[in-house]
Amino acid sequence: MTCPGGNPPSRQRRRAEERTARKRGKQPGAPGAVMSWAEPDEVVCHYPHGLCGCGADLAGAAGLGVTRSYQQLEIPEPSARRVQHDLHRARCACGTVHVAARPPGVPDAAVSVGPNLRALVVYLLVFQHVPVERCRQLLADVTGAQVSDGFVRSCLAKAAGVITDVVQLIKTLITAAWVAGFDETTLRAGPAGTKKHVLGAFTELYSVFFLGKRSLQSFRDFGILPAFAGIVVSDRYACYFPDGWQHLAGHQPCLAHILRDYQDAAESWPDAIWPAQAQRALRGLIKAWHDARDAGLAQVPAGVRAPLVREFRHAVLAGLSDLPRIPGPENSTAQHPGRDLLEFCRDRQDDVPRFTTDTRVWPTSNISERGVRPLKTQQKISGRLTSTGITQDRLDIRSYIDTARKHGQGS
């Protein structure tokens, strides 16, 4: 077997090669949109005008009906409207004087900003990742509304306060779910030089985020895993597998991560057969899961599942035989590339193919990765978020918006 080079292959290099090989434009399977004819909201009639060749004015010509129609999607010119709410008094016949109540959404202030404009600010900041100063400029340029940077920032705290109970309900519903995905990502938040981690929990209908650290205590503070009694779909990070999560029904390691790790092993040991064998078996199991789920089956048929699981386990055993463990303390001794992966698959041999015995369980944590990916976009656009409190407000609002969109509601 060929010995690997000094360093294992770079995932960044492999992903760059994949991006280079990808064709430009819409990718297969990506959602698209089509312009179609529909019932119009407004019809504008256009008539011939001017003079005919005979010299007659076409304004008096006889109408012959519509000869051609064109539809165009357009938005009304946006403009902030100043609405004055006058509270009137009235005297009843009995002599009692009544005063109209202040309408909902109008604060007890002489001049304020309405809820629709505030909602637009929050949407731009949280969902479209527009920085505060650019958000203020956008409002002025597009709507004519002149607001301050301080007002823009204040919208986050007010919106987060309104949805506090909803976010808590989302967290409760995820905790009660049978299957939930978990992921985490770094975020530059707080004083310069410090780094935080955003922990996320996801189902097909709910999303919730928490700002903390990549530590077991932060996972406890998040408040979901200590009481979660379902299946955890995650990567192989150790905080998802401690003995402290006493109620879990089981784990499903993300096969997308494991497949990438086996690809790294294949590049590190190009003469070895077991990395390709393991990948082939896992991809076969994933395909079988999709087929079973599409057919409405509760699990992958045993006749399909068993040979693929057997092939995968044989690949793991072959890899362990090829890569003997380097003696030394477990936490401080660097092992051959792929050895830790093989030991994980051996020790978690029931967890890796768990999705095949219950098609409600996803084989990958793609839902979770899609959930945390926009936070990286936010970071690239806006840079460091200086306040951890406001950052958590952003995450709460993101939880609300993501959950609404999963239920078919627009932002």
KOLBAKE-631875 format. One record per residue (C-alpha): z, y, x; residue number from 1; residue in one letter. Coordinates in nm, 4 decimals. Layout:
BEGIN
z,y,x,i,aa
Z,Y,X,NUM,A
...
This chain:
BEGIN
z,y,x,i,aa
0.0000,0.0000,0.0000,1,M
-0.0963,0.3408,0.1393,2,T
0.1955,0.5624,0.2320,3,C
0.1918,0.9014,0.0583,4,P
0.1575,1.2270,0.2444,5,G
0.4468,1.4486,0.3411,6,G
0.4730,1.5991,-0.0058,7,N
0.4012,1.4502,-0.3481,8,P
0.0901,1.5869,-0.5236,9,P
0.1241,1.9226,-0.6901,10,S
0.1269,1.9327,-1.0710,11,R
0.0082,2.2893,-1.0482,12,Q
-0.2990,2.1777,-0.8546,13,R
-0.3767,1.9020,-1.1030,14,R
-0.3393,2.1352,-1.4011,15,R
-0.5657,2.3899,-1.2307,16,A
-0.8277,2.1172,-1.1915,17,E
-0.7925,2.0290,-1.5591,18,E
-0.8425,2.3922,-1.6586,19,R
-1.1523,2.4132,-1.4383,20,T
-1.2999,2.1021,-1.6025,21,A
-1.2332,2.2332,-1.9533,22,R
-1.5308,2.3899,-2.1264,23,K
-1.5124,2.7527,-2.2292,24,R
-1.4758,2.8492,-2.5934,25,G
-1.3175,2.6603,-2.8810,26,K
-1.1691,2.3264,-2.7739,27,Q
-1.2200,2.0042,-2.9731,28,P
-0.9552,1.9728,-3.2418,29,G
-0.8535,2.3389,-3.2255,30,A
-0.8278,2.5102,-3.5670,31,P
-1.1204,2.7305,-3.6599,32,G
-1.2098,2.9839,-3.9268,33,A
-1.5236,3.0372,-4.1293,34,V
-1.6526,3.3401,-4.3200,35,M
-1.7143,3.2312,-4.6777,36,S
-1.8234,3.4041,-4.9977,37,W
-1.5314,3.4839,-5.2310,38,A
-1.4319,3.6933,-5.5336,39,E
-1.4410,4.0585,-5.4179,40,P
-1.1478,4.2977,-5.4478,41,D
-1.3873,4.5889,-5.4901,42,E
-1.7565,4.6246,-5.5723,43,V
-1.9469,4.9276,-5.4472,44,V
-2.2852,4.9823,-5.6143,45,C
-2.5723,5.1371,-5.4185,46,H
-2.8777,5.2743,-5.5988,47,Y
-3.2132,5.3918,-5.4648,48,P
-3.2159,5.7647,-5.4060,49,H
-3.4575,6.0297,-5.2957,50,G
-3.8172,6.0659,-5.4105,51,L
-4.0740,5.8004,-5.4966,52,C
-4.4158,5.8125,-5.3338,53,G
-4.5467,5.9531,-5.6626,54,C
-4.3090,6.2471,-5.6283,55,G
-4.0648,6.1412,-5.9056,56,A
-3.6859,6.1612,-5.8440,57,D
-3.5405,5.8067,-5.8187,58,L
-3.2217,5.9260,-5.9919,59,A
-3.4055,5.8802,-6.3206,60,G
-3.5625,5.5432,-6.2345,61,A
-3.5004,5.2459,-6.4681,62,A
-3.2399,5.0026,-6.3376,63,G
-3.3576,4.6424,-6.2740,64,L
-3.0210,4.4907,-6.1670,65,G
-2.8809,4.3747,-5.8354,66,V
-3.1369,4.2381,-5.5911,67,T
-2.9052,4.1542,-5.2949,68,R
-2.5304,4.1506,-5.2295,69,S
-2.3368,4.1716,-4.9007,70,Y
-1.9641,4.1067,-4.8573,71,Q
-1.7634,4.2635,-4.5769,72,Q
-1.3979,4.2050,-4.4882,73,L
-1.2234,4.5360,-4.4343,74,E
-0.8729,4.6784,-4.4357,75,I
-0.7690,5.0098,-4.5858,76,P
-0.7088,5.2866,-4.3361,77,E
-0.3386,5.2436,-4.2498,78,P
-0.1175,5.5443,-4.2991,79,S
0.2590,5.5849,-4.3233,80,A
0.3506,5.7393,-4.6602,81,R
0.6524,5.9638,-4.7076,82,R
0.8162,5.8504,-5.0313,83,V
1.0848,6.0709,-5.1866,84,Q
1.3333,5.9007,-5.4170,85,H
1.4809,6.1445,-5.6713,86,D
1.7903,6.0206,-5.8515,87,L
1.7912,6.1768,-6.1983,88,H
2.0834,6.2387,-6.4286,89,R
2.0832,6.1821,-6.8008,90,A
2.3355,6.2614,-7.0746,91,R
2.3976,6.0061,-7.3491,92,C
2.4396,6.1223,-7.7082,93,A
2.8111,6.0485,-7.6674,94,C
2.8254,6.3037,-7.3893,95,G
2.8563,6.0617,-7.0931,96,T
2.6419,6.1612,-6.7944,97,V
2.4653,5.8812,-6.6058,98,H
2.3047,5.9006,-6.2581,99,V
2.0268,5.6638,-6.1488,100,A
2.1278,5.4134,-5.8798,101,A
1.9850,5.4377,-5.5293,102,R
1.7092,5.1731,-5.5056,103,P
1.7500,4.8681,-5.2786,104,P
1.6305,4.9250,-4.9232,105,G
1.7024,5.2988,-4.9318,106,V
2.0088,5.3839,-4.7176,107,P
2.2532,5.6628,-4.7980,108,D
2.0784,5.9082,-4.5658,109,A
1.8650,6.2116,-4.6368,110,A
1.5735,6.0763,-4.4319,111,V
1.5207,5.7131,-4.3288,112,S
1.2537,5.4575,-4.2451,113,V
1.1531,5.2054,-4.5104,114,G
1.1866,4.8255,-4.4860,115,P
0.8110,4.7622,-4.4577,116,N
0.7806,4.9792,-4.1476,117,L
1.0912,4.8190,-3.9988,118,R
0.9487,4.4727,-4.0679,119,A
0.6261,4.5698,-3.8892,120,L
0.8272,4.6825,-3.5856,121,V
1.0155,4.3510,-3.5710,122,V
0.6932,4.1523,-3.6112,123,Y
0.5257,4.3407,-3.3249,124,L
0.8267,4.3063,-3.0945,125,L
0.9136,3.9427,-3.1588,126,V
0.5986,3.7652,-3.2682,127,F
0.3282,3.9672,-3.0914,128,Q
0.5445,4.0408,-2.7827,129,H
0.4620,4.4134,-2.7812,130,V
0.6981,4.6089,-2.5493,131,P
0.9154,4.8798,-2.7073,132,V
0.7250,5.1838,-2.5773,133,E
0.3860,5.0393,-2.6675,134,R
0.5176,4.9454,-3.0119,135,C
0.6206,5.3074,-3.0720,136,R
0.2802,5.4305,-2.9542,137,Q
0.0993,5.1754,-3.1711,138,L
0.2874,5.2900,-3.4809,139,L
0.2000,5.6523,-3.4091,140,A
-0.1677,5.5801,-3.3374,141,D
-0.2303,5.3402,-3.6257,142,V
-0.0005,5.4602,-3.9032,143,T
0.0904,5.8143,-3.8034,144,G
0.4638,5.7292,-3.8145,145,A
0.6574,5.9104,-3.5416,146,Q
0.9643,5.7089,-3.4378,147,V
1.1770,5.6880,-3.1227,148,S
1.2260,5.4053,-2.8750,149,D
1.5865,5.3856,-2.9919,150,G
1.4755,5.3289,-3.3498,151,F
1.2413,5.0510,-3.2388,152,V
1.5256,4.8760,-3.0538,153,R
1.7647,4.9175,-3.3466,154,S
1.5315,4.7261,-3.5759,155,C
1.6051,4.4012,-3.3921,156,L
1.9813,4.4114,-3.4466,157,A
1.9423,4.5067,-3.8144,158,K
1.6898,4.2306,-3.8798,159,A
1.9053,3.9732,-3.6996,160,A
2.2067,4.0784,-3.9061,161,G
2.0152,4.0275,-4.2299,162,V
1.9083,3.6712,-4.1431,163,I
2.2365,3.5455,-3.9912,164,T
2.3083,3.3059,-4.2780,165,D
1.9492,3.1807,-4.2812,166,V
1.9563,3.0992,-3.9089,167,V
2.2836,2.9117,-3.9556,168,Q
2.1251,2.7146,-4.2403,169,L
1.8250,2.6301,-4.0197,170,I
2.0614,2.5013,-3.7512,171,K
2.2448,2.2908,-4.0079,172,T
1.9214,2.1412,-4.1408,173,L
1.8076,2.0478,-3.7898,174,I
2.1478,1.8921,-3.7187,175,T
2.1096,1.6813,-4.0341,176,A
1.7520,1.5702,-3.9529,177,A
1.6642,1.2138,-3.8552,178,W
1.4317,1.3265,-3.5738,179,V
1.4531,1.6485,-3.3723,180,A
1.2853,1.7661,-3.0542,181,G
1.4658,1.9595,-2.7828,182,F
1.3387,2.1652,-2.4913,183,D
1.4506,2.4477,-2.2652,184,E
1.2839,2.7178,-2.0575,185,T
1.3903,2.9923,-1.8200,186,T
1.4054,3.3559,-1.9286,187,L
1.4776,3.6691,-1.7259,188,R
1.7482,3.8304,-1.9369,189,A
2.0519,4.0388,-1.8517,190,G
2.1199,4.2307,-1.5270,191,P
1.8605,4.2231,-1.2503,192,A
1.8772,3.9090,-1.0404,193,G
2.0163,3.6894,-1.3166,194,T
1.8359,3.4176,-1.5061,195,K
1.9083,3.2604,-1.8417,196,K
1.7767,2.9547,-2.0209,197,H
1.6589,2.9371,-2.3786,198,V
1.7491,2.6098,-2.5491,199,L
1.5375,2.5135,-2.8491,200,G
1.5712,2.2553,-3.1257,201,A
1.2777,2.1704,-3.3508,202,F
1.1621,1.9587,-3.6401,203,T
0.8298,1.9668,-3.8195,204,E
0.9785,2.2248,-4.0603,205,L
1.2459,2.4130,-3.8639,206,Y
1.2985,2.5903,-3.5305,207,S
1.6080,2.7454,-3.3751,208,V
1.6744,2.9015,-3.0324,209,F
1.9846,2.9714,-2.8259,210,F
2.0308,3.1833,-2.5118,211,L
2.2543,3.0195,-2.2534,212,G
2.2377,2.8227,-1.9306,213,K
2.0841,2.4898,-1.8355,214,R
2.4274,2.3327,-1.8381,215,S
2.6089,2.0763,-2.0458,216,L
2.8476,2.3451,-2.1719,217,Q
2.5577,2.5557,-2.3033,218,S
2.4183,2.2494,-2.4782,219,F
2.7592,2.2129,-2.6453,220,R
2.7711,2.5831,-2.7325,221,D
2.4292,2.5540,-2.8946,222,F
2.6127,2.3417,-3.1482,223,G
2.3493,2.0870,-3.2537,224,I
2.3714,1.7878,-3.0202,225,L
2.7507,1.7357,-3.0519,226,P
2.7065,1.6616,-3.4237,227,A
2.3482,1.5328,-3.4248,228,F
2.3176,1.1749,-3.5549,229,A
1.9413,1.1233,-3.5370,230,G
1.6785,1.0527,-3.2711,231,I
1.6470,1.3037,-2.9846,232,V
1.2921,1.3585,-2.8571,233,V
1.3075,1.5289,-2.5173,234,S
1.2138,1.5183,-2.1530,235,D
1.4267,1.3266,-1.9023,236,R
1.6666,1.6124,-1.8239,237,Y
2.0180,1.4698,-1.7752,238,A
2.1904,1.6946,-2.0337,239,C
2.0090,1.5088,-2.3124,240,Y
2.1549,1.1736,-2.1998,241,F
2.5294,1.2187,-2.1392,242,P
2.7882,0.9890,-2.2908,243,D
2.9375,1.2882,-2.4754,244,G
2.6760,1.2833,-2.7532,245,W
2.8606,1.0133,-2.9441,246,Q
2.6763,1.0276,-3.2760,247,H
2.3151,0.9929,-3.1601,248,L
2.1087,0.7166,-3.3152,249,A
1.8939,0.7003,-3.0019,250,G
1.6567,0.8780,-2.7651,251,H
1.2808,0.9045,-2.7444,252,Q
1.1751,1.0261,-2.3997,253,P
0.8624,1.2412,-2.4119,254,C
0.5676,1.0204,-2.3149,255,L
0.3550,1.3215,-2.2202,256,A
0.6041,1.3924,-1.9404,257,H
0.6254,1.0266,-1.8430,258,I
0.2460,0.9923,-1.8312,259,L
0.2269,1.2946,-1.5997,260,R
0.4973,1.1441,-1.3810,261,D
0.3019,0.8182,-1.3553,262,Y
-0.0049,1.0196,-1.2606,263,Q
0.1973,1.1759,-0.9795,264,D
0.2951,0.8243,-0.8724,265,A
-0.0703,0.7142,-0.8817,266,A
-0.1651,1.0009,-0.6501,267,E
0.1295,0.9291,-0.4210,268,S
0.0463,0.5560,-0.4012,269,W
-0.3330,0.5365,-0.4452,270,P
-0.3516,0.1626,-0.3698,271,D
-0.0894,0.0664,-0.6290,272,A
-0.1945,-0.0882,-0.9602,273,I
0.1266,-0.0374,-1.1593,274,W
0.0910,0.3410,-1.2248,275,P
-0.2448,0.2949,-1.4000,276,A
-0.1155,-0.0145,-1.5808,277,Q
0.1844,0.1786,-1.7162,278,A
-0.0350,0.4692,-1.8264,279,Q
-0.2811,0.2356,-1.9988,280,R
-0.0026,0.0640,-2.1923,281,A
0.1640,0.3920,-2.2983,282,L
-0.1644,0.5453,-2.4146,283,R
-0.2351,0.2281,-2.6124,284,G
0.1059,0.2549,-2.7810,285,L
0.0472,0.6211,-2.8675,286,I
-0.2898,0.5398,-3.0227,287,K
-0.1336,0.2544,-3.2192,288,A
0.1361,0.4934,-3.3452,289,W
-0.1262,0.7402,-3.4693,290,H
-0.3166,0.4591,-3.6430,291,D
0.0006,0.3251,-3.8074,292,A
0.1148,0.6702,-3.9179,293,R
-0.2272,0.7543,-4.0613,294,D
-0.2149,0.4254,-4.2538,295,A
0.1283,0.5082,-4.3952,296,G
0.3042,0.2251,-4.2070,297,L
0.6729,0.2481,-4.1201,298,A
0.6137,0.1005,-3.7735,299,Q
0.3403,-0.0193,-3.5429,300,V
0.2527,-0.3812,-3.6299,301,P
0.4322,-0.6248,-3.4019,302,A
0.1061,-0.7945,-3.3047,303,G
-0.0216,-0.4645,-3.1648,304,V
0.3086,-0.3419,-3.0229,305,R
0.4382,-0.6457,-2.8372,306,A
0.1511,-0.6991,-2.5858,307,P
0.1452,-0.3299,-2.4919,308,L
0.5232,-0.3113,-2.4485,309,V
0.5105,-0.6264,-2.2355,310,R
0.2330,-0.4799,-2.0197,311,E
0.4341,-0.1607,-1.9683,312,F
0.7522,-0.3438,-1.8710,313,R
0.5619,-0.5620,-1.6241,314,H
0.4213,-0.2443,-1.4653,315,A
0.7746,-0.1065,-1.4284,316,V
0.8964,-0.4268,-1.2643,317,L
0.5986,-0.4289,-1.0275,318,A
0.6673,-0.0687,-0.9307,319,G
1.0357,-0.1385,-0.8652,320,L
0.9344,-0.4286,-0.6427,321,S
0.6872,-0.2110,-0.4500,322,D
0.9319,0.0789,-0.4079,323,L
1.2707,-0.0547,-0.2951,324,P
1.5578,0.1860,-0.3372,325,R
1.6608,0.3839,-0.0293,326,I
2.0313,0.3147,0.0348,327,P
2.2765,0.6008,0.0024,328,G
2.4711,0.8067,-0.2510,329,P
2.2853,0.8148,-0.5829,330,E
2.2954,1.1917,-0.6344,331,N
2.2113,1.2993,-0.2801,332,S
1.9658,1.0392,-0.1465,333,T
1.5999,1.1284,-0.1980,334,A
1.3988,0.8316,-0.3206,335,Q
1.0313,0.7406,-0.2876,336,H
0.8080,0.9330,-0.5322,337,P
0.8200,0.7426,-0.8594,338,G
1.1357,0.5390,-0.7919,339,R
1.3591,0.7497,-1.0192,340,D
1.0949,0.7316,-1.2943,341,L
1.0773,0.3528,-1.2683,342,L
1.4559,0.3188,-1.2817,343,E
1.4656,0.5407,-1.5900,344,F
1.2024,0.3271,-1.7649,345,C
1.3898,0.0111,-1.6695,346,R
1.7294,0.1384,-1.7829,347,D
1.5837,0.2957,-2.0997,348,R
1.3412,0.0162,-2.1832,349,Q
1.4295,0.0318,-2.5546,350,D
1.4082,0.4115,-2.5711,351,D
1.0613,0.4554,-2.4167,352,V
0.8738,0.2639,-2.6942,353,P
1.1221,0.3552,-2.9713,354,R
0.8554,0.5490,-3.1637,355,F
0.6614,0.2272,-3.2233,356,T
0.9396,0.0828,-3.4422,357,T
0.9736,0.3977,-3.6549,358,D
0.6668,0.6144,-3.7119,359,T
0.8905,0.9055,-3.8150,360,R
0.9735,0.9406,-3.4445,361,V
0.7201,1.1349,-3.2355,362,W
0.6088,0.9859,-2.9028,363,P
0.5979,1.3275,-2.7321,364,T
0.7920,1.6535,-2.7419,365,S
0.4776,1.8587,-2.8002,366,N
0.6374,2.0261,-3.1040,367,I
0.9213,2.1461,-2.8819,368,S
0.6932,2.2640,-2.6017,369,E
0.4830,2.4618,-2.8481,370,R
0.8037,2.6179,-2.9750,371,G
0.9241,2.7520,-2.6388,372,V
0.5828,2.8432,-2.4964,373,R
0.5648,3.1879,-2.6656,374,P
0.8815,3.2878,-2.4799,375,L
0.6875,3.2638,-2.1549,376,K
0.4186,3.4862,-2.3031,377,T
0.6895,3.7363,-2.4004,378,Q
0.8213,3.7318,-2.0447,379,Q
0.4807,3.7950,-1.8888,380,K
0.4110,4.0888,-2.1195,381,I
0.7512,4.2573,-2.1487,382,S
0.9229,4.1546,-1.8257,383,G
1.3010,4.1328,-1.8040,384,R
1.5029,4.1706,-2.1231,385,L
1.8039,4.3730,-2.0117,386,T
2.0467,4.2962,-2.2963,387,S
2.1549,3.9376,-2.3607,388,T
2.2810,4.0360,-2.7067,389,G
1.9481,4.1849,-2.8129,390,I
1.7710,3.8860,-2.6560,391,T
1.9688,3.6518,-2.8818,392,Q
1.8715,3.8764,-3.1754,393,D
1.5083,3.8247,-3.0751,394,R
1.5611,3.4492,-3.0639,395,L
1.7266,3.4441,-3.4073,396,D
1.4332,3.6364,-3.5533,397,I
1.1946,3.4004,-3.3774,398,R
1.3809,3.1079,-3.5378,399,S
1.3311,3.2666,-3.8788,400,Y
0.9614,3.3477,-3.8270,401,I
0.8736,3.0065,-3.6784,402,D
1.0490,2.8291,-3.9652,403,T
0.8698,3.0467,-4.2215,404,A
0.5322,2.9688,-4.0666,405,R
0.6080,2.5964,-4.0637,406,K
0.6623,2.6311,-4.4403,407,H
0.3239,2.7992,-4.4846,408,G
0.4592,3.1531,-4.5057,409,Q
0.2994,3.4350,-4.3061,410,G
0.4983,3.6491,-4.0664,411,S
